[in-house]
Amino acid sequence: MNTFLRAGTACGLALTLALSAAAPSGAQPYDHHSYRHARCHAARRRAGNTGTVLGAVSGGLIGGGLARGGLAGGLIGAGVGAVAGHEIAKSTTHC
């Protein structure tokens, strides 16, 4: 019985190795257009993140100033500024 288990395990391991070596790797050929496209989208994402931060800070300051130091005005201004800053910065990068 022990010999039968060893032989079965060895056959299963050999079959697994043979099938995994024969399977395609799934690697894509290099495509210059895809690389440029990915870089452009990464730049667009970075611009959107920067715009979000700058918009939130400036919107919070403006909202707090308009509400005369009120917390609600600062929070609302930060939220509106974050959304506006994100969309404006994202729209300046064209892919």
N, CA, C and O atoms as a GROMACS GRO file, in nm:
protein
  380
    1MET      N    1   0.083  -0.119   0.000
    1MET     CA    2   0.000   0.000   0.000
    1MET      C    3   0.087   0.125   0.000
    1MET      O    4   0.057   0.221  -0.071
    2ASN      N    5   0.193   0.126   0.077
    2ASN     CA    6   0.282   0.240   0.086
    2ASN      C    7   0.350   0.266  -0.048
    2ASN      O    8   0.367   0.381  -0.088
    3THR      N    9   0.389   0.159  -0.119
    3THR     CA   10   0.452   0.173  -0.250
    3THR      C   11   0.353   0.230  -0.350
    3THR      O   12   0.390   0.310  -0.436
    4PHE      N   13   0.228   0.188  -0.340
    4PHE     CA   14   0.125   0.238  -0.430
    4PHE      C   15   0.103   0.389  -0.410
    4PHE      O   16   0.087   0.461  -0.508
    5LEU      N   17   0.103   0.437  -0.286
    5LEU     CA   18   0.088   0.579  -0.258
    5LEU      C   19   0.206   0.660  -0.312
    5LEU      O   20   0.188   0.768  -0.368
    6ARG      N   21   0.326   0.607  -0.294
    6ARG     CA   22   0.445   0.677  -0.345
    6ARG      C   23   0.442   0.686  -0.498
    6ARG      O   24   0.475   0.790  -0.554
    7ALA      N   25   0.404   0.578  -0.563
    7ALA     CA   26   0.399   0.578  -0.709
    7ALA      C   27   0.291   0.675  -0.758
    7ALA      O   28   0.312   0.747  -0.856
    8GLY      N   29   0.177   0.677  -0.692
    8GLY     CA   30   0.069   0.768  -0.730
    8GLY      C   31   0.109   0.913  -0.710
    8GLY      O   32   0.077   0.999  -0.792
    9THR      N   33   0.178   0.940  -0.600
    9THR     CA   34   0.223   1.077  -0.574
    9THR      C   35   0.326   1.120  -0.677
    9THR      O   36   0.322   1.234  -0.725
   10ALA      N   37   0.418   1.030  -0.711
   10ALA     CA   38   0.520   1.063  -0.811
   10ALA      C   39   0.456   1.088  -0.947
   10ALA      O   40   0.497   1.180  -1.018
   11CYS      N   41   0.358   1.009  -0.985
   11CYS     CA   42   0.290   1.029  -1.113
   11CYS      C   43   0.212   1.160  -1.113
   11CYS      O   44   0.213   1.233  -1.212
   12GLY      N   45   0.145   1.190  -1.004
   12GLY     CA   46   0.071   1.315  -0.995
   12GLY      C   47   0.163   1.436  -1.002
   12GLY      O   48   0.130   1.535  -1.068
   13LEU      N   49   0.277   1.430  -0.935
   13LEU     CA   50   0.373   1.539  -0.939
   13LEU      C   51   0.430   1.556  -1.079
   13LEU      O   52   0.444   1.668  -1.128
   14ALA      N   53   0.464   1.445  -1.145
   14ALA     CA   54   0.517   1.453  -1.281
   14ALA      C   55   0.413   1.512  -1.377
   14ALA      O   56   0.448   1.592  -1.464
   15LEU      N   57   0.288   1.473  -1.362
   15LEU     CA   58   0.182   1.525  -1.448
   15LEU      C   59   0.160   1.674  -1.424
   15LEU      O   60   0.140   1.751  -1.519
   16THR      N   61   0.164   1.715  -1.298
   16THR     CA   62   0.148   1.858  -1.265
   16THR      C   63   0.260   1.941  -1.325
   16THR      O   64   0.235   2.047  -1.382
   17LEU      N   65   0.383   1.895  -1.313
   17LEU     CA   66   0.496   1.968  -1.370
   17LEU      C   67   0.490   1.973  -1.522
   17LEU      O   68   0.522   2.076  -1.582
   18ALA      N   69   0.449   1.864  -1.583
   18ALA     CA   70   0.440   1.862  -1.729
   18ALA      C   71   0.332   1.957  -1.780
   18ALA      O   72   0.352   2.027  -1.879
   19LEU      N   73   0.219   1.961  -1.713
   19LEU     CA   74   0.111   2.048  -1.756
   19LEU      C   75   0.142   2.195  -1.729
   19LEU      O   76   0.104   2.282  -1.809
   20SER      N   77   0.209   2.225  -1.620
   20SER     CA   78   0.241   2.364  -1.591
   20SER      C   79   0.349   2.416  -1.684
   20SER      O   80   0.350   2.535  -1.715
   21ALA      N   81   0.438   2.332  -1.729
   21ALA     CA   82   0.542   2.375  -1.823
   21ALA      C   83   0.483   2.396  -1.962
   21ALA      O   84   0.533   2.480  -2.038
   22ALA      N   85   0.379   2.322  -1.997
   22ALA     CA   86   0.320   2.333  -2.130
   22ALA      C   87   0.220   2.448  -2.140
   22ALA      O   88   0.186   2.491  -2.250
   23ALA      N   89   0.173   2.497  -2.028
   23ALA     CA   90   0.073   2.603  -2.029
   23ALA      C   91   0.137   2.735  -2.070
   23ALA      O   92   0.252   2.761  -2.036
   24PRO      N   93   0.064   2.818  -2.144
   24PRO     CA   94   0.121   2.948  -2.182
   24PRO      C   95   0.138   3.036  -2.058
   24PRO      O   96   0.064   3.025  -1.960
   25SER      N   97   0.237   3.122  -2.064
   25SER     CA   98   0.269   3.203  -1.948
   25SER      C   99   0.172   3.318  -1.928
   25SER      O  100   0.161   3.370  -1.817
   26GLY      N  101   0.101   3.358  -2.031
   26GLY     CA  102   0.008   3.468  -2.020
   26GLY      C  103   0.072   3.604  -2.034
   26GLY      O  104   0.006   3.707  -2.018
   27ALA      N  105   0.201   3.606  -2.062
   27ALA     CA  106   0.270   3.733  -2.077
   27ALA      C  107   0.229   3.799  -2.208
   27ALA      O  108   0.216   3.733  -2.311
   28GLN      N  109   0.208   3.927  -2.202
   28GLN     CA  110   0.170   4.002  -2.321
   28GLN      C  111   0.295   4.053  -2.392
   28GLN      O  112   0.393   4.088  -2.326
   29PRO      N  113   0.294   4.058  -2.522
   29PRO     CA  114   0.407   4.118  -2.592
   29PRO      C  115   0.414   4.267  -2.563
   29PRO      O  116   0.312   4.329  -2.532
   30TYR      N  117   0.530   4.324  -2.571
   30TYR     CA  118   0.549   4.466  -2.541
   30TYR      C  119   0.474   4.550  -2.642
   30TYR      O  120   0.489   4.532  -2.763
   31ASP      N  121   0.395   4.640  -2.593
   31ASP     CA  122   0.317   4.728  -2.679
   31ASP      C  123   0.343   4.871  -2.634
   31ASP      O  124   0.305   4.911  -2.524
   32HIS      N  125   0.410   4.949  -2.720
   32HIS     CA  126   0.448   5.084  -2.685
   32HIS      C  127   0.325   5.171  -2.655
   32HIS      O  128   0.329   5.256  -2.566
   33HIS      N  129   0.217   5.148  -2.729
   33HIS     CA  130   0.096   5.228  -2.707
   33HIS      C  131   0.039   5.202  -2.568
   33HIS      O  132  -0.002   5.297  -2.500
   34SER      N  133   0.035   5.078  -2.525
   34SER     CA  134  -0.019   5.046  -2.393
   34SER      C  135   0.066   5.107  -2.283
   34SER      O  136   0.014   5.152  -2.182
   35TYR      N  137   0.198   5.108  -2.303
   35TYR     CA  138   0.287   5.166  -2.203
   35TYR      C  139   0.263   5.316  -2.191
   35TYR      O  140   0.254   5.369  -2.080
   36ARG      N  141   0.251   5.384  -2.305
   36ARG     CA  142   0.223   5.529  -2.301
   36ARG      C  143   0.088   5.556  -2.238
   36ARG      O  144   0.072   5.652  -2.162
   37HIS      N  145  -0.009   5.473  -2.270
   37HIS     CA  146  -0.143   5.489  -2.216
   37HIS      C  147  -0.143   5.472  -2.064
   37HIS      O  148  -0.207   5.549  -1.992
   38ALA      N  149  -0.070   5.373  -2.014
   38ALA     CA  150  -0.060   5.351  -1.870
   38ALA      C  151   0.010   5.467  -1.801
   38ALA      O  152  -0.030   5.510  -1.693
   39ARG      N  153   0.115   5.519  -1.864
   39ARG     CA  154   0.186   5.634  -1.805
   39ARG      C  155   0.097   5.756  -1.801
   39ARG      O  156   0.100   5.833  -1.704
   40CYS      N  157   0.018   5.776  -1.905
   40CYS     CA  158  -0.071   5.891  -1.910
   40CYS      C  159  -0.177   5.881  -1.800
   40CYS      O  160  -0.206   5.980  -1.734
   41HIS      N  161  -0.233   5.763  -1.782
   41HIS     CA  162  -0.334   5.747  -1.679
   41HIS      C  163  -0.275   5.762  -1.540
   41HIS      O  164  -0.341   5.813  -1.449
   42ALA      N  165  -0.150   5.720  -1.522
   42ALA     CA  166  -0.084   5.739  -1.392
   42ALA      C  167  -0.064   5.888  -1.366
   42ALA      O  168  -0.082   5.934  -1.254
   43ALA      N  169  -0.025   5.962  -1.469
   43ALA     CA  170  -0.007   6.108  -1.454
   43ALA      C  171  -0.141   6.174  -1.424
   43ALA      O  172  -0.148   6.268  -1.344
   44ARG      N  173  -0.246   6.126  -1.487
   44ARG     CA  174  -0.379   6.182  -1.464
   44ARG      C  175  -0.426   6.156  -1.320
   44ARG      O  176  -0.487   6.241  -1.257
   45ARG      N  177  -0.395   6.036  -1.271
   45ARG     CA  178  -0.432   6.001  -1.134
   45ARG      C  179  -0.355   6.086  -1.033
   45ARG      O  180  -0.412   6.134  -0.935
   46ARG      N  181  -0.224   6.106  -1.058
   46ARG     CA  182  -0.144   6.191  -0.969
   46ARG      C  183  -0.196   6.334  -0.969
   46ARG      O  184  -0.204   6.397  -0.864
   47ALA      N  185  -0.231   6.385  -1.087
   47ALA     CA  186  -0.284   6.521  -1.096
   47ALA      C  187  -0.415   6.533  -1.020
   47ALA      O  188  -0.439   6.632  -0.952
   48GLY      N  189  -0.499   6.432  -1.031
   48GLY     CA  190  -0.627   6.433  -0.959
   48GLY      C  191  -0.606   6.430  -0.809
   48GLY      O  192  -0.676   6.499  -0.735
   49ASN      N  193  -0.510   6.352  -0.762
   49ASN     CA  194  -0.482   6.346  -0.618
   49ASN      C  195  -0.429   6.479  -0.568
   49ASN      O  196  -0.469   6.526  -0.461
   50THR      N  197  -0.338   6.539  -0.644
   50THR     CA  198  -0.284   6.670  -0.604
   50THR      C  199  -0.395   6.775  -0.601
   50THR      O  200  -0.402   6.855  -0.509
   51GLY      N  201  -0.481   6.773  -0.702
   51GLY     CA  202  -0.592   6.867  -0.707
   51GLY      C  203  -0.689   6.849  -0.592
   51GLY      O  204  -0.744   6.946  -0.541
   52THR      N  205  -0.709   6.724  -0.550
   52THR     CA  206  -0.797   6.696  -0.437
   52THR      C  207  -0.743   6.760  -0.310
   52THR      O  208  -0.816   6.825  -0.236
   53VAL      N  209  -0.614   6.740  -0.285
   53VAL     CA  210  -0.554   6.794  -0.163
   53VAL      C  211  -0.555   6.947  -0.165
   53VAL      O  212  -0.596   7.010  -0.068
   54LEU      N  213  -0.511   7.006  -0.276
   54LEU     CA  214  -0.507   7.152  -0.284
   54LEU      C  215  -0.647   7.212  -0.277
   54LEU      O  216  -0.668   7.316  -0.214
   55GLY      N  217  -0.742   7.147  -0.343
   55GLY     CA  218  -0.880   7.196  -0.339
   55GLY      C  219  -0.940   7.187  -0.200
   55GLY      O  220  -1.014   7.276  -0.159
   56ALA      N  221  -0.910   7.079  -0.128
   56ALA     CA  222  -0.964   7.064   0.007
   56ALA      C  223  -0.908   7.169   0.101
   56ALA      O  224  -0.980   7.226   0.182
   57VAL      N  225  -0.778   7.193   0.091
   57VAL     CA  226  -0.716   7.292   0.178
   57VAL      C  227  -0.770   7.432   0.148
   57VAL      O  228  -0.811   7.505   0.239
   58SER      N  229  -0.768   7.468   0.020
   58SER     CA  230  -0.815   7.603  -0.014
   58SER      C  231  -0.964   7.618   0.011
   58SER      O  232  -1.008   7.724   0.057
   59GLY      N  233  -1.043   7.516  -0.018
   59GLY     CA  234  -1.187   7.523   0.008
   59GLY      C  235  -1.217   7.532   0.156
   59GLY      O  236  -1.310   7.602   0.197
   60GLY      N  237  -1.140   7.461   0.237
   60GLY     CA  238  -1.159   7.469   0.382
   60GLY      C  239  -1.126   7.607   0.436
   60GLY      O  240  -1.196   7.659   0.523
   61LEU      N  241  -1.019   7.666   0.384
   61LEU     CA  242  -0.983   7.800   0.428
   61LEU      C  243  -1.088   7.903   0.386
   61LEU      O  244  -1.127   7.990   0.464
   62ILE      N  245  -1.132   7.893   0.262
   62ILE     CA  246  -1.233   7.987   0.212
   62ILE      C  247  -1.366   7.967   0.286
   62ILE      O  248  -1.430   8.064   0.327
   63GLY      N  249  -1.406   7.841   0.302
   63GLY     CA  250  -1.532   7.813   0.372
   63GLY      C  251  -1.528   7.856   0.517
   63GLY      O  252  -1.626   7.908   0.570
   64GLY      N  253  -1.414   7.834   0.581
   64GLY     CA  254  -1.400   7.878   0.720
   64GLY      C  255  -1.401   8.029   0.732
   64GLY      O  256  -1.454   8.084   0.828
   65GLY      N  257  -1.342   8.096   0.632
   65GLY     CA  258  -1.342   8.243   0.634
   65GLY      C  259  -1.480   8.299   0.610
   65GLY      O  260  -1.519   8.398   0.672
   66LEU      N  261  -1.554   8.238   0.521
   66LEU     CA  262  -1.689   8.286   0.494
   66LEU      C  263  -1.783   8.261   0.612
   66LEU      O  264  -1.875   8.339   0.636
   67ALA      N  265  -1.759   8.153   0.684
   67ALA     CA  266  -1.844   8.122   0.798
   67ALA      C  267  -1.790   8.184   0.927
   67ALA      O  268  -1.838   8.154   1.036
   68ARG      N  269  -1.691   8.269   0.913
   68ARG     CA  270  -1.628   8.338   1.027
   68ARG      C  271  -1.574   8.240   1.130
   68ARG      O  272  -1.603   8.249   1.250
   69GLY      N  273  -1.496   8.145   1.080
   69GLY     CA  274  -1.431   8.049   1.169
   69GLY      C  275  -1.517   7.932   1.209
   69GLY      O  276  -1.478   7.853   1.295
   70GLY      N  277  -1.633   7.918   1.149
   70GLY     CA  278  -1.723   7.807   1.183
   70GLY      C  279  -1.672   7.674   1.129
   70GLY      O  280  -1.619   7.668   1.018
   71LEU      N  281  -1.688   7.570   1.207
   71LEU     CA  282  -1.641   7.438   1.167
   71LEU      C  283  -1.721   7.385   1.048
   71LEU      O  284  -1.664   7.324   0.957
   72ALA      N  285  -1.851   7.406   1.049
   72ALA     CA  286  -1.935   7.354   0.941
   72ALA      C  287  -1.897   7.417   0.807
   72ALA      O  288  -1.892   7.347   0.706
   73GLY      N  289  -1.871   7.546   0.807
   73GLY     CA  290  -1.833   7.613   0.682
   73GLY      C  291  -1.699   7.562   0.631
   73GLY      O  292  -1.681   7.546   0.510
   74GLY      N  293  -1.608   7.537   0.722
   74GLY     CA  294  -1.478   7.484   0.681
   74GLY      C  295  -1.488   7.344   0.624
   74GLY      O  296  -1.423   7.312   0.524
   75LEU      N  297  -1.569   7.260   0.687
   75LEU     CA  298  -1.586   7.122   0.639
   75LEU      C  299  -1.658   7.118   0.505
   75LEU      O  300  -1.619   7.043   0.415
   76ILE      N  301  -1.762   7.197   0.492
   76ILE     CA  302  -1.835   7.201   0.364
   76ILE      C  303  -1.745   7.256   0.254
   76ILE      O  304  -1.741   7.204   0.143
   77GLY      N  305  -1.672   7.362   0.286
   77GLY     CA  306  -1.579   7.419   0.188
   77GLY      C  307  -1.470   7.321   0.148
   77GLY      O  308  -1.432   7.315   0.031
   78ALA      N  309  -1.420   7.243   0.245
   78ALA     CA  310  -1.317   7.143   0.214
   78ALA      C  311  -1.372   7.034   0.124
   78ALA      O  312  -1.304   6.989   0.031
   79GLY      N  313  -1.494   6.991   0.150
   79GLY     CA  314  -1.554   6.887   0.065
   79GLY      C  315  -1.578   6.934  -0.076
   79GLY      O  316  -1.544   6.865  -0.173
   80VAL      N  317  -1.635   7.052  -0.089
   80VAL     CA  318  -1.661   7.108  -0.223
   80VAL      C  319  -1.531   7.136  -0.295
   80VAL      O  320  -1.519   7.110  -0.415
   81GLY      N  321  -1.433   7.189  -0.223
   81GLY     CA  322  -1.303   7.218  -0.284
   81GLY      C  323  -1.230   7.093  -0.328
   81GLY      O  324  -1.163   7.093  -0.432
   82ALA      N  325  -1.244   6.985  -0.250
   82ALA     CA  326  -1.178   6.860  -0.287
   82ALA      C  327  -1.235   6.803  -0.417
   82ALA      O  328  -1.161   6.761  -0.505
   83VAL      N  329  -1.366   6.803  -0.427
   83VAL     CA  330  -1.430   6.751  -0.549
   83VAL      C  331  -1.396   6.838  -0.669
   83VAL      O  332  -1.361   6.788  -0.775
   84ALA      N  333  -1.407   6.969  -0.651
   84ALA     CA  334  -1.378   7.061  -0.762
   84ALA      C  335  -1.231   7.053  -0.803
   84ALA      O  336  -1.199   7.049  -0.922
   85GLY      N  337  -1.142   7.051  -0.705
   85GLY     CA  338  -0.999   7.042  -0.736
   85GLY      C  339  -0.962   6.914  -0.808
   85GLY      O  340  -0.880   6.914  -0.899
   86HIS      N  341  -1.024   6.804  -0.767
   86HIS     CA  342  -0.998   6.675  -0.832
   86HIS      C  343  -1.040   6.678  -0.979
   86HIS      O  344  -0.964   6.636  -1.066
   87GLU      N  345  -1.159   6.726  -1.004
   87GLU     CA  346  -1.210   6.727  -1.142
   87GLU      C  347  -1.134   6.826  -1.230
   87GLU      O  348  -1.108   6.797  -1.347
   88ILE      N  349  -1.099   6.940  -1.176
   88ILE     CA  350  -1.024   7.039  -1.255
   88ILE      C  351  -0.885   6.987  -1.289
   88ILE      O  352  -0.841   6.999  -1.403
   89ALA      N  353  -0.817   6.931  -1.191
   89ALA     CA  354  -0.682   6.881  -1.215
   89ALA      C  355  -0.683   6.761  -1.310
   89ALA      O  356  -0.595   6.748  -1.394
   90LYS      N  357  -0.782   6.674  -1.297
   90LYS     CA  358  -0.791   6.558  -1.385
   90LYS      C  359  -0.819   6.598  -1.529
   90LYS      O  360  -0.773   6.532  -1.622
   91SER      N  361  -0.894   6.706  -1.548
   91SER     CA  362  -0.930   6.747  -1.683
   91SER      C  363  -0.813   6.817  -1.754
   91SER      O  364  -0.816   6.834  -1.876
   92THR      N  365  -0.711   6.857  -1.681
   92THR     CA  366  -0.597   6.923  -1.745
   92THR      C  367  -0.500   6.825  -1.807
   92THR      O  368  -0.416   6.865  -1.888
   93THR      N  369  -0.507   6.696  -1.771
   93THR     CA  370  -0.421   6.592  -1.828
   93THR      C  371  -0.502   6.514  -1.930
   93THR      O  372  -0.600   6.449  -1.896
   94HIS      N  373  -0.460   6.521  -2.056
   94HIS     CA  374  -0.532   6.452  -2.163
   94HIS      C  375  -0.457   6.328  -2.208
   94HIS      O  376  -0.336   6.334  -2.232
   95CYS      N  377  -0.527   6.218  -2.218
   95CYS     CA  378  -0.464   6.093  -2.263
   95CYS      C  379  -0.495   6.067  -2.409
   95CYS      O  380  -0.451   5.967  -2.465
   0.00000   0.00000   0.00000
